[in-house]
Amino acid sequence: MAEGRDAPARSTPSCTSTRARSCCSWAAEFGQWREWNHDESLDWHLVPEPIHGGLQRFVGDLNRLYASEPALHEVDFLASGFEWIDCNDHESSVISLIRRAKDPRDWIVAVLNWTPIVRPGYRIGVPEPGFYEELINSDAWPYAGSNVGNQGGVRTEPVPAHGHAQSLRLTLPHSVVWCSSSGRDSGWPFRPSSPPSQGSTFH
């Protein structure tokens, strides 16, 4: 995949998983360039290339996260399962939201940066104080990203933002950052298929 075009490819499946049922067209999980043709095989020869293989690993890990976290699938079609943190930052092209399970105490924060610009010091409000673990980062090294992240997670600061008394100050790569709710073991069994450098992909 061409330079700069791989990060949006990783962001798109992240968005579908944060909002409702995940969906993926044929060969999108490894970034096939040409349109799917029912008369021909998929372009599996692309997978050994780092960027295509990285995208495939990311989609697989994202699917496992989606299946293992009740907040991402239990109440897809109820208002109680979704809450915007901020959907109005059009200048930065960043959205942030909360997904909740049937048990409203079980929730996940997701932040998506849709631009190729890394945004250090990006602040979002969150419901509770504590340490927020970075669950998955599509810019991590195992996914052929640039490995920009939050070093495993971020602790809240008593700075009001977006209607919440506590907030997180994040480094947003040009992709997606996932954080678990604070004060609980996420139970997410994620391990990257290759060891990350700098610790930008976390469990």
Residue pairs with C-beta under 8 A, 6 or more apart in sequence:
1 9
1 31
1 33
1 51
1 52
1 55
4 116
6 31
6 51
6 54
6 55
6 144
6 145
7 116
7 138
7 139
7 145
7 173
7 174
7 175
8 114
9 28
9 31
9 55
10 54
10 55
10 58
10 138
10 139
10 143
10 145
10 175
10 176
11 112
11 113
11 114
11 138
11 175
11 176
12 28
13 22
13 24
13 28
13 29
13 58
13 59
13 62
14 62
14 110
14 112
14 138
14 175
14 176
14 178
15 112
15 176
16 22
16 23
16 24
17 62
17 65
17 66
17 72
18 72
18 97
18 99
18 110
18 112
19 82
20 76
20 77
21 73
21 76
22 62
22 63
22 66
24 59
25 36
26 32
26 36
26 42
27 36
27 42
27 43
28 59
29 55
29 56
29 59
29 60
30 44
30 46
30 47
30 52
30 53
30 55
30 56
30 59
31 46
31 51
31 52
31 55
31 56
32 42
32 43
32 46
33 43
33 46
34 43
36 42
46 52
47 53
47 56
50 144
51 144
53 144
54 142
54 143
54 144
54 145
55 143
55 144
57 142
57 143
57 192
57 193
57 194
58 138
58 142
58 143
61 136
61 190
61 192
62 136
62 138
64 189
64 190
65 72
65 135
65 136
65 178
65 188
65 190
66 72
66 73
67 73
68 187
68 188
68 189
69 101
69 108
69 186
69 188
70 101
70 102
70 103
70 106
71 81
71 99
71 100
71 101
71 106
71 107
71 108
72 99
72 108
74 81
74 101
74 102
75 81
75 100
75 101
75 102
80 100
80 104
81 99
81 100
81 101
82 97
82 98
82 99
82 100
83 97
83 98
83 100
84 95
84 96
84 97
84 98
85 96
85 97
85 98
85 109
85 124
85 125
85 126
85 162
85 164
86 94
86 95
86 96
86 124
86 125
86 162
87 95
87 96
87 97
89 95
92 113
92 115
92 119
92 122
93 113
93 114
93 115
94 111
94 112
94 113
94 114
94 115
94 119
94 122
94 172
95 111
95 112
95 114
96 109
96 110
96 111
96 112
96 124
96 162
97 109
97 110
98 107
98 108
98 109
98 110
98 127
99 107
99 108
99 110
100 106
100 107
101 107
105 181
106 181
106 184
107 127
107 181
108 135
108 178
108 179
108 180
108 181
109 124
109 126
109 132
109 168
109 178
109 179
109 180
109 181
110 176
110 177
110 178
110 179
111 122
111 124
111 170
111 172
111 176
111 177
111 178
111 179
112 175
112 176
112 177
113 119
113 122
113 172
113 173
113 174
113 175
113 176
113 177
115 174
116 174
117 174
118 148
118 171
118 172
118 173
118 174
119 171
119 172
120 171
120 172
121 169
121 170
121 171
122 169
122 170
122 171
122 172
123 159
123 161
123 167
123 168
123 169
123 170
124 161
124 162
124 167
124 168
124 170
125 160
125 161
125 162
125 163
125 164
125 166
125 167
126 132
126 156
126 164
126 166
126 167
126 168
126 182
127 164
127 166
127 181
128 156
128 166
128 181
128 182
128 183
129 156
129 158
129 166
129 182
130 155
130 156
130 182
130 183
131 153
131 154
131 155
131 156
131 182
131 183
132 153
132 154
132 155
132 156
132 168
132 179
132 180
132 181
132 182
133 152
133 153
133 179
133 180
133 186
133 202
133 203
134 149
134 150
134 152
134 153
134 154
134 177
134 178
134 179
134 200
134 202
135 178
135 179
135 180
135 186
135 188
135 190
135 202
135 203
136 176
136 178
136 190
136 201
136 202
137 145
137 149
137 150
137 173
137 175
137 176
137 177
137 178
137 200
137 201
137 202
138 145
138 173
138 175
138 176
139 145
139 146
139 147
139 148
139 149
139 173
139 174
139 175
139 176
139 200
140 147
140 149
140 192
140 196
140 200
140 201
141 147
141 194
141 196
141 197
141 198
141 200
141 201
142 192
142 193
142 194
142 195
142 196
142 201
143 201
145 173
145 175
145 200
146 173
146 174
147 196
147 197
147 198
147 200
148 171
148 173
148 174
148 200
149 171
149 173
149 177
149 198
149 199
149 200
149 201
149 202
150 170
150 171
150 177
150 200
151 198
151 199
151 200
152 199
152 202
153 179
153 202
154 168
154 169
154 170
154 179
156 166
156 167
156 168
156 182
157 166
157 167
157 168
157 169
158 165
158 166
159 166
159 167
159 169
160 167
161 167
168 179
170 177
180 186
180 188
186 203
188 203
189 203
190 201
190 202
190 203
191 203
192 201
